[in-house]
Amino acid sequence: MAQFVDRAVLHLQAGDGGHGCASVHREKFKPLGGPDGGNGGHGGDIVLEVSTQVHTLLDFQYRPHVKAKRGGNGEGDHRNGARGEDLVLEVPVGTVVRSEDGEVLADLTVPGTRFIAAEGGYGGLGNAALATAKRKAPGFALKGEPGEAHDLILELKSMADVGLVGFPSAGKSSLISVMSAAKPKIADYPFTTLAPNLGVVNVGHDTFTIADVPGLIPGASEGKGLGLDFLRHIERTSVLVHIVDCATMEPGRDPLSDIDALESELALYADDLDMDTGLGDLRERPRMVVLNKIDIPDARELAEFLREDIEEKYGWPVHMISTATREGIDELKWAMWEIVRRTRKAQRKAAAEAGAGVGAGEPVVIRPKAVDRQKSSGIEVVRDPMYPEGWLVTGEKAERWIRQTDFENDEAVGYLSDRLNKAGVEDMLRKVGAHEGDTVTIGDVSFDWEPSIGGDPTLAGRGQDARLGGTGRASAAERKRASQARRGLIDEYDYGDDRAADTERWQG
């Protein structure tokens, strides 16, 4: 028998994006071919897909570490890198996805629904995509971004029309075994059932599902008897059925006290629910009471004596059955179906009145929140809490630029400086009182701040920036003056400041 696991922790690592390529087209009889480096491919996503063929989280229990493939690097001749293959993980219907902090990220109840649990990193741009009118042949490319890496908690909550609740050994497993084809473990000791059992009940040409939830005891809402693990599977049931043992020999136990005790625990658990299951308040869902084990004479007398009292006190329908002799099973089955049918009709009507954009029961793709897609930069400059004399630049956009930059390439560093300056980072630093030489931290990179200096960054060679260091490349004015001097039009050593030339001009 397969082990039932209803909780698992996943350690996810989406695929990294591929790096862009810095390449220049070279072909005979085609000078100045220009940049032709392709972009890197996006990393693969990790996707959770709801499947009806999976009924447990057992696979994730033994393989919690999940990693998707990275994107391919860009190549020359405008060849982009291949996109990393998405990793699709199948999860059962009724899976709730939570973050490490316990926040509910997705409630997967419709087969076919997809949730992007971890998004792959974006691929870096090649130098062909970075070419501008000013920088015609970039000697650098952007690096690919790393994929998302975080932990997620998966919780499975049973999806059933009818949920059986009751004290341990009340006969819940026996009832589901005679009403459906389910074969749960049945024994004469408490807590025989340690995991929910689901069964399909046939009523004429229709069917409904029934869930055998492990036994509850007073204090279950506080975790006693693994009550929280059991109560989790009650949230999804649209009808609750109290299974009452009329033949119990425990002192202080009777049908009325059993129902009151379980209702008290259900009410306490309903107060702690932090999400809407679409079935309404747990305390207001339809209920039914089943008095079990009437094959025992004393139990039958007690059931007949208390039946009217239960109906009068709670207003719920009461049925007397025996799972051993199957007395009253057919009547109970059709009574359950009648309540389920009315509940389904009410739910469809409520969904139609809601008028949601997506029809009820339609699979959708749930994507994570967009990362910095606003018009504003979202960049802020604050004091560094780790170094009071330094400054911290925050904002997803700035941190993303840092991750994309190859700091071994001076031209890439100059390009990063231009991006930060255009976003207003230097103006922000001046306004908050930053001085030259102060330590500025962006993401994982710290550097000494130096205000930008003027100059043309394209005067240096490929992979260099004229503003970051000296360069031997002559400017256009210098090349023009040298040409005029070679042709004898001007004195090479006469700079027009009334200084005499050191040598005479050659007359030829």
SULBELBEL-V854854 format. One record per residue. RES is the residue in one letter. SS is DSSP state (H for helix, E for strand, C for the rest). OMEGA is omega in whole degrees, 0 to 359 (NA if undefined). D_FIRST is the distance of its C-alpha to the first C-alpha in whole Angstrom. Layout:
res:RES ss:SS omega:OMEGA d_first:D_FIRST
res:RES ss:SS omega:OMEGA d_first:D_FIRST
This chain:
res:M ss:C omega:182 d_first:0
res:A ss:C omega:180 d_first:4
res:Q ss:C omega:180 d_first:6
res:F ss:C omega:179 d_first:9
res:V ss:C omega:183 d_first:12
res:D ss:C omega:176 d_first:16
res:R ss:E omega:180 d_first:18
res:A ss:E omega:177 d_first:19
res:V ss:E omega:181 d_first:23
res:L ss:E omega:174 d_first:24
res:H ss:E omega:190 d_first:27
res:L ss:E omega:174 d_first:29
res:Q ss:E omega:178 d_first:32
res:A ss:C omega:182 d_first:33
res:G ss:C omega:176 d_first:36
res:D ss:C omega:176 d_first:39
res:G ss:C omega:178 d_first:42
res:G ss:C omega:180 d_first:44
res:H ss:C omega:173 d_first:48
res:G ss:C omega:184 d_first:51
res:C ss:C omega:174 d_first:53
res:A ss:C omega:185 d_first:57
res:S ss:C omega:177 d_first:59
res:V ss:E omega:182 d_first:62
res:H ss:C omega:179 d_first:63
res:R ss:C omega:180 d_first:65
res:E ss:E omega:180 d_first:67
res:K ss:C omega:180 d_first:70
res:F ss:C omega:176 d_first:73
res:K ss:E omega:178 d_first:71
res:P ss:C omega:179 d_first:72
res:L ss:C omega:182 d_first:70
res:G ss:C omega:178 d_first:67
res:G ss:C omega:182 d_first:65
res:P ss:E omega:179 d_first:62
res:D ss:C omega:179 d_first:59
res:G ss:C omega:181 d_first:56
res:G ss:C omega:180 d_first:53
res:N ss:C omega:175 d_first:50
res:G ss:C omega:180 d_first:47
res:G ss:C omega:178 d_first:44
res:H ss:C omega:176 d_first:41
res:G ss:C omega:182 d_first:38
res:G ss:C omega:176 d_first:35
res:D ss:C omega:171 d_first:33
res:I ss:E omega:188 d_first:30
res:V ss:E omega:173 d_first:28
res:L ss:E omega:181 d_first:25
res:E ss:E omega:180 d_first:25
res:V ss:E omega:182 d_first:23
res:S ss:C omega:176 d_first:20
res:T ss:C omega:180 d_first:19
res:Q ss:C omega:180 d_first:16
res:V ss:C omega:184 d_first:15
res:H ss:C omega:182 d_first:13
res:T ss:C omega:177 d_first:12
res:L ss:C omega:185 d_first:15
res:L ss:H omega:182 d_first:12
res:D ss:H omega:180 d_first:15
res:F ss:H omega:179 d_first:18
res:Q ss:H omega:182 d_first:16
res:Y ss:H omega:177 d_first:17
res:R ss:C omega:184 d_first:20
res:P ss:C omega:182 d_first:22
res:H ss:E omega:184 d_first:25
res:V ss:E omega:181 d_first:26
res:K ss:E omega:178 d_first:29
res:A ss:C omega:182 d_first:31
res:K ss:C omega:179 d_first:34
res:R ss:C omega:177 d_first:38
res:G ss:C omega:179 d_first:40
res:G ss:C omega:177 d_first:43
res:N ss:C omega:175 d_first:46
res:G ss:C omega:180 d_first:49
res:E ss:E omega:179 d_first:52
res:G ss:C omega:182 d_first:56
res:D ss:C omega:176 d_first:57
res:H ss:C omega:178 d_first:55
res:R ss:E omega:179 d_first:52
res:N ss:C omega:178 d_first:49
res:G ss:C omega:180 d_first:46
res:A ss:C omega:176 d_first:43
res:R ss:C omega:178 d_first:40
res:G ss:C omega:181 d_first:37
res:E ss:C omega:178 d_first:34
res:D ss:C omega:178 d_first:32
res:L ss:E omega:183 d_first:28
res:V ss:E omega:178 d_first:26
res:L ss:E omega:180 d_first:23
res:E ss:E omega:180 d_first:20
res:V ss:E omega:180 d_first:19
res:P ss:C omega:174 d_first:18
res:V ss:C omega:181 d_first:20
res:G ss:C omega:180 d_first:21
res:T ss:E omega:176 d_first:22
res:V ss:E omega:181 d_first:25
res:V ss:E omega:180 d_first:26
res:R ss:E omega:174 d_first:28
res:S ss:C omega:179 d_first:31
res:E ss:C omega:181 d_first:31
res:D ss:C omega:180 d_first:34
res:G ss:C omega:179 d_first:31
res:E ss:C omega:179 d_first:33
res:V ss:E omega:180 d_first:31
res:L ss:E omega:181 d_first:32
res:A ss:E omega:175 d_first:30
res:D ss:E omega:189 d_first:28
res:L ss:E omega:183 d_first:26
res:T ss:C omega:183 d_first:25
res:V ss:C omega:178 d_first:26
res:P ss:C omega:181 d_first:25
res:G ss:C omega:179 d_first:27
res:T ss:C omega:180 d_first:28
res:R ss:E omega:176 d_first:29
res:F ss:E omega:178 d_first:30
res:I ss:E omega:185 d_first:32
res:A ss:E omega:179 d_first:30
res:A ss:E omega:184 d_first:33
res:E ss:C omega:179 d_first:36
res:G ss:C omega:181 d_first:37
res:G ss:C omega:178 d_first:41
res:Y ss:C omega:176 d_first:44
res:G ss:C omega:179 d_first:45
res:G ss:C omega:179 d_first:49
res:L ss:C omega:173 d_first:52
res:G ss:C omega:183 d_first:54
res:N ss:H omega:176 d_first:58
res:A ss:H omega:179 d_first:59
res:A ss:H omega:181 d_first:57
res:L ss:H omega:182 d_first:59
res:A ss:C omega:177 d_first:62
res:T ss:C omega:178 d_first:65
res:A ss:C omega:179 d_first:69
res:K ss:C omega:179 d_first:69
res:R ss:C omega:188 d_first:67
res:K ss:C omega:183 d_first:67
res:A ss:C omega:180 d_first:65
res:P ss:C omega:177 d_first:63
res:G ss:C omega:181 d_first:62
res:F ss:C omega:175 d_first:59
res:A ss:C omega:180 d_first:55
res:L ss:C omega:178 d_first:53
res:K ss:C omega:176 d_first:49
res:G ss:C omega:180 d_first:46
res:E ss:C omega:176 d_first:44
res:P ss:C omega:178 d_first:41
res:G ss:C omega:179 d_first:38
res:E ss:C omega:178 d_first:36
res:A ss:E omega:178 d_first:34
res:H ss:E omega:179 d_first:33
res:D ss:E omega:176 d_first:29
res:L ss:E omega:178 d_first:27
res:I ss:E omega:178 d_first:25
res:L ss:E omega:176 d_first:22
res:E ss:E omega:180 d_first:21
res:L ss:E omega:177 d_first:19
res:K ss:C omega:186 d_first:20
res:S ss:C omega:176 d_first:18
res:M ss:C omega:181 d_first:20
res:A ss:C omega:177 d_first:21
res:D ss:C omega:184 d_first:24
res:V ss:E omega:176 d_first:24
res:G ss:E omega:180 d_first:22
res:L ss:E omega:179 d_first:22
res:V ss:E omega:180 d_first:24
res:G ss:C omega:178 d_first:25
res:F ss:C omega:175 d_first:25
res:P ss:C omega:178 d_first:22
res:S ss:C omega:177 d_first:22
res:A ss:C omega:179 d_first:24
res:G ss:C omega:181 d_first:21
res:K ss:H omega:179 d_first:20
res:S ss:H omega:178 d_first:16
res:S ss:H omega:180 d_first:18
res:L ss:H omega:180 d_first:20
res:I ss:H omega:179 d_first:18
res:S ss:H omega:180 d_first:16
res:V ss:H omega:179 d_first:20
res:M ss:H omega:183 d_first:21
res:S ss:C omega:179 d_first:18
res:A ss:C omega:179 d_first:15
res:A ss:C omega:181 d_first:12
res:K ss:C omega:179 d_first:11
res:P ss:C omega:176 d_first:10
res:K ss:C omega:182 d_first:11
res:I ss:C omega:179 d_first:14
res:A ss:C omega:184 d_first:17
res:D ss:C omega:177 d_first:20
res:Y ss:C omega:183 d_first:20
res:P ss:C omega:178 d_first:21
res:F ss:C omega:173 d_first:18
res:T ss:C omega:178 d_first:15
res:T ss:C omega:180 d_first:14
res:L ss:C omega:179 d_first:13
res:A ss:C omega:180 d_first:12
res:P ss:C omega:174 d_first:14
res:N ss:E omega:179 d_first:12
res:L ss:E omega:178 d_first:14
res:G ss:E omega:179 d_first:16
res:V ss:E omega:183 d_first:18
res:V ss:E omega:178 d_first:21
res:N ss:E omega:176 d_first:24
res:V ss:E omega:184 d_first:28
res:G ss:C omega:179 d_first:30
res:H ss:C omega:181 d_first:30
res:D ss:E omega:179 d_first:28
res:T ss:E omega:170 d_first:25
res:F ss:E omega:183 d_first:24
res:T ss:E omega:182 d_first:21
res:I ss:E omega:183 d_first:20
res:A ss:E omega:175 d_first:18
res:D ss:E omega:181 d_first:17
res:V ss:C omega:180 d_first:18
res:P ss:C omega:187 d_first:18
res:G ss:C omega:179 d_first:21
res:L ss:C omega:178 d_first:24
res:I ss:C omega:175 d_first:27
res:P ss:C omega:184 d_first:30
res:G ss:C omega:181 d_first:31
res:A ss:H omega:179 d_first:27
res:S ss:H omega:177 d_first:29
res:E ss:H omega:177 d_first:30
res:G ss:C omega:180 d_first:27
res:K ss:H omega:181 d_first:27
res:G ss:H omega:185 d_first:24
res:L ss:H omega:185 d_first:22
res:G ss:H omega:181 d_first:24
res:L ss:H omega:177 d_first:24
res:D ss:H omega:180 d_first:21
res:F ss:H omega:182 d_first:20
res:L ss:H omega:179 d_first:23
res:R ss:H omega:183 d_first:23
res:H ss:H omega:177 d_first:20
res:I ss:H omega:186 d_first:23
res:E ss:C omega:188 d_first:26
res:R ss:C omega:183 d_first:24
res:T ss:C omega:182 d_first:25
res:S ss:C omega:179 d_first:28
res:V ss:E omega:179 d_first:28
res:L ss:E omega:181 d_first:27
res:V ss:E omega:176 d_first:27
res:H ss:E omega:174 d_first:28
res:I ss:E omega:185 d_first:26
res:V ss:E omega:177 d_first:29
res:D ss:E omega:180 d_first:28
res:C ss:C omega:182 d_first:32
res:A ss:C omega:181 d_first:31
res:T ss:C omega:180 d_first:31
res:M ss:C omega:181 d_first:33
res:E ss:C omega:179 d_first:33
res:P ss:C omega:179 d_first:36
res:G ss:C omega:180 d_first:37
res:R ss:C omega:171 d_first:34
res:D ss:C omega:184 d_first:35
res:P ss:H omega:182 d_first:34
res:L ss:H omega:179 d_first:37
res:S ss:H omega:178 d_first:36
res:D ss:H omega:180 d_first:32
res:I ss:H omega:179 d_first:33
res:D ss:H omega:181 d_first:35
res:A ss:H omega:180 d_first:33
res:L ss:H omega:177 d_first:30
res:E ss:H omega:177 d_first:33
res:S ss:H omega:179 d_first:34
res:E ss:H omega:178 d_first:31
res:L ss:H omega:179 d_first:30
res:A ss:H omega:178 d_first:34
res:L ss:H omega:179 d_first:34
res:Y ss:H omega:179 d_first:31
res:A ss:H omega:179 d_first:33
res:D ss:H omega:183 d_first:36
res:D ss:C omega:180 d_first:34
res:L ss:C omega:183 d_first:32
res:D ss:C omega:180 d_first:34
res:M ss:C omega:181 d_first:33
res:D ss:C omega:180 d_first:33
res:T ss:C omega:182 d_first:30
res:G ss:C omega:181 d_first:32
res:L ss:C omega:181 d_first:32
res:G ss:C omega:180 d_first:34
res:D ss:C omega:181 d_first:35
res:L ss:H omega:182 d_first:32
res:R ss:H omega:183 d_first:34
res:E ss:H omega:180 d_first:36
res:R ss:C omega:180 d_first:33
res:P ss:E omega:181 d_first:33
res:R ss:E omega:178 d_first:32
res:M ss:E omega:180 d_first:31
res:V ss:E omega:179 d_first:31
res:V ss:E omega:177 d_first:29
res:L ss:E omega:189 d_first:31
res:N ss:E omega:175 d_first:28
res:K ss:C omega:178 d_first:28
res:I ss:C omega:174 d_first:32
res:D ss:C omega:175 d_first:31
res:I ss:C omega:186 d_first:33
res:P ss:H omega:180 d_first:37
res:D ss:H omega:180 d_first:37
res:A ss:H omega:178 d_first:34
res:R ss:H omega:179 d_first:36
res:E ss:H omega:179 d_first:39
res:L ss:H omega:180 d_first:38
res:A ss:H omega:179 d_first:36
res:E ss:H omega:181 d_first:40
res:F ss:H omega:185 d_first:42
res:L ss:H omega:185 d_first:40
res:R ss:H omega:181 d_first:39
res:E ss:H omega:179 d_first:42
res:D ss:H omega:179 d_first:42
res:I ss:H omega:179 d_first:39
res:E ss:H omega:181 d_first:40
res:E ss:H omega:183 d_first:43
res:K ss:H omega:186 d_first:42
res:Y ss:H omega:183 d_first:39
res:G ss:C omega:180 d_first:40
res:W ss:C omega:175 d_first:37
res:P ss:E omega:183 d_first:36
res:V ss:E omega:179 d_first:35
res:H ss:E omega:178 d_first:33
res:M ss:E omega:184 d_first:32
res:I ss:C omega:170 d_first:29
res:S ss:E omega:179 d_first:28
res:T ss:C omega:179 d_first:24
res:A ss:C omega:180 d_first:25
res:T ss:C omega:181 d_first:28
res:R ss:C omega:176 d_first:27
res:E ss:E omega:178 d_first:30
res:G ss:C omega:183 d_first:31
res:I ss:H omega:182 d_first:27
res:D ss:H omega:178 d_first:29
res:E ss:H omega:178 d_first:32
res:L ss:H omega:181 d_first:29
res:K ss:H omega:182 d_first:27
res:W ss:H omega:176 d_first:31
res:A ss:H omega:175 d_first:32
res:M ss:H omega:181 d_first:29
res:W ss:H omega:179 d_first:29
res:E ss:H omega:178 d_first:33
res:I ss:H omega:179 d_first:32
res:V ss:H omega:181 d_first:30
res:R ss:H omega:178 d_first:32
res:R ss:H omega:180 d_first:35
res:T ss:H omega:178 d_first:33
res:R ss:H omega:179 d_first:32
res:K ss:H omega:179 d_first:36
res:A ss:H omega:179 d_first:37
res:Q ss:H omega:178 d_first:35
res:R ss:H omega:179 d_first:36
res:K ss:H omega:179 d_first:40
res:A ss:H omega:178 d_first:39
res:A ss:H omega:178 d_first:38
res:A ss:H omega:178 d_first:41
res:E ss:H omega:179 d_first:43
res:A ss:H omega:177 d_first:42
res:G ss:C omega:180 d_first:43
res:A ss:C omega:181 d_first:41
res:G ss:C omega:177 d_first:42
res:V ss:C omega:182 d_first:39
res:G ss:C omega:181 d_first:37
res:A ss:C omega:178 d_first:35
res:G ss:C omega:180 d_first:31
res:E ss:C omega:178 d_first:33
res:P ss:C omega:180 d_first:31
res:V ss:C omega:175 d_first:33
res:V ss:E omega:180 d_first:33
res:I ss:E omega:182 d_first:34
res:R ss:C omega:177 d_first:36
res:P ss:C omega:180 d_first:37
res:K ss:C omega:180 d_first:40
res:A ss:C omega:183 d_first:43
res:V ss:C omega:172 d_first:44
res:D ss:C omega:176 d_first:48
res:R ss:C omega:180 d_first:49
res:Q ss:C omega:179 d_first:52
res:K ss:C omega:178 d_first:56
res:S ss:C omega:183 d_first:56
res:S ss:C omega:183 d_first:56
res:G ss:C omega:182 d_first:54
res:I ss:C omega:179 d_first:56
res:E ss:E omega:178 d_first:57
res:V ss:E omega:180 d_first:59
res:V ss:E omega:175 d_first:58
res:R ss:E omega:179 d_first:59
res:D ss:C omega:181 d_first:57
res:P ss:C omega:179 d_first:55
res:M ss:C omega:180 d_first:55
res:Y ss:C omega:185 d_first:58
res:P ss:C omega:180 d_first:61
res:E ss:C omega:180 d_first:63
res:G ss:C omega:183 d_first:61
res:W ss:E omega:182 d_first:60
res:L ss:E omega:177 d_first:56
res:V ss:E omega:182 d_first:56
res:T ss:E omega:181 d_first:53
res:G ss:C omega:182 d_first:51
res:E ss:H omega:182 d_first:49
res:K ss:H omega:180 d_first:51
res:A ss:H omega:179 d_first:53
res:E ss:H omega:178 d_first:50
res:R ss:H omega:178 d_first:49
res:W ss:H omega:179 d_first:52
res:I ss:H omega:180 d_first:52
res:R ss:H omega:183 d_first:49
res:Q ss:H omega:189 d_first:50
res:T ss:C omega:172 d_first:53
res:D ss:C omega:186 d_first:54
res:F ss:C omega:173 d_first:56
res:E ss:C omega:180 d_first:58
res:N ss:C omega:183 d_first:60
res:D ss:H omega:180 d_first:63
res:E ss:H omega:176 d_first:63
res:A ss:H omega:178 d_first:59
res:V ss:H omega:176 d_first:60
res:G ss:H omega:177 d_first:63
res:Y ss:H omega:176 d_first:61
res:L ss:H omega:179 d_first:59
res:S ss:H omega:178 d_first:62
res:D ss:H omega:179 d_first:63
res:R ss:H omega:179 d_first:60
res:L ss:H omega:179 d_first:60
res:N ss:H omega:178 d_first:64
res:K ss:H omega:178 d_first:63
res:A ss:C omega:177 d_first:61
res:G ss:C omega:182 d_first:63
res:V ss:H omega:180 d_first:62
res:E ss:H omega:178 d_first:65
res:D ss:H omega:178 d_first:67
res:M ss:H omega:180 d_first:64
res:L ss:H omega:179 d_first:65
res:R ss:H omega:182 d_first:69
res:K ss:H omega:181 d_first:68
res:V ss:C omega:176 d_first:66
res:G ss:C omega:178 d_first:69
res:A ss:C omega:179 d_first:67
res:H ss:C omega:179 d_first:70
res:E ss:C omega:182 d_first:70
res:G ss:C omega:177 d_first:68
res:D ss:C omega:179 d_first:65
res:T ss:E omega:179 d_first:62
res:V ss:E omega:182 d_first:60
res:T ss:E omega:175 d_first:56
res:I ss:E omega:182 d_first:54
res:G ss:C omega:180 d_first:50
res:D ss:C omega:185 d_first:50
res:V ss:E omega:175 d_first:53
res:S ss:E omega:181 d_first:56
res:F ss:E omega:176 d_first:60
res:D ss:E omega:185 d_first:64
res:W ss:C omega:173 d_first:65
res:E ss:C omega:179 d_first:68
res:P ss:C omega:181 d_first:69
res:S ss:C omega:177 d_first:69
res:I ss:C omega:180 d_first:73
res:G ss:C omega:180 d_first:74
res:G ss:C omega:181 d_first:74
res:D ss:C omega:182 d_first:73
res:P ss:H omega:184 d_first:70
res:T ss:H omega:181 d_first:70
res:L ss:H omega:180 d_first:73
res:A ss:C omega:179 d_first:71
res:G ss:C omega:181 d_first:69
res:R ss:C omega:181 d_first:66
res:G ss:C omega:181 d_first:63
res:Q ss:C omega:178 d_first:66
res:D ss:C omega:184 d_first:67
res:A ss:H omega:182 d_first:71
res:R ss:H omega:184 d_first:71
res:L ss:H omega:181 d_first:68
res:G ss:C omega:180 d_first:71
res:G ss:C omega:180 d_first:74
res:T ss:C omega:178 d_first:74
res:G ss:C omega:181 d_first:77
res:R ss:C omega:180 d_first:77
res:A ss:C omega:177 d_first:80
res:S ss:C omega:180 d_first:80
res:A ss:H omega:179 d_first:82
res:A ss:H omega:178 d_first:85
res:E ss:H omega:178 d_first:85
res:R ss:H omega:178 d_first:85
res:K ss:H omega:180 d_first:87
res:R ss:H omega:179 d_first:90
res:A ss:H omega:178 d_first:89
res:S ss:H omega:178 d_first:90
res:Q ss:H omega:179 d_first:93
res:A ss:H omega:179 d_first:94
res:R ss:H omega:180 d_first:94
res:R ss:C omega:177 d_first:96
res:G ss:C omega:181 d_first:99
res:L ss:C omega:180 d_first:99
res:I ss:C omega:174 d_first:98
res:D ss:C omega:183 d_first:99
res:E ss:C omega:185 d_first:95
res:Y ss:C omega:179 d_first:96
res:D ss:C omega:183 d_first:98
res:Y ss:C omega:176 d_first:95
res:G ss:C omega:179 d_first:98
res:D ss:C omega:178 d_first:98
res:D ss:C omega:175 d_first:102
res:R ss:C omega:180 d_first:101
res:A ss:C omega:179 d_first:103
res:A ss:C omega:180 d_first:101
res:D ss:C omega:180 d_first:101
res:T ss:C omega:178 d_first:102
res:E ss:C omega:179 d_first:104
res:R ss:C omega:180 d_first:102
res:W ss:C omega:185 d_first:102
res:Q ss:C omega:178 d_first:105
res:G ss:C omega:NA d_first:104
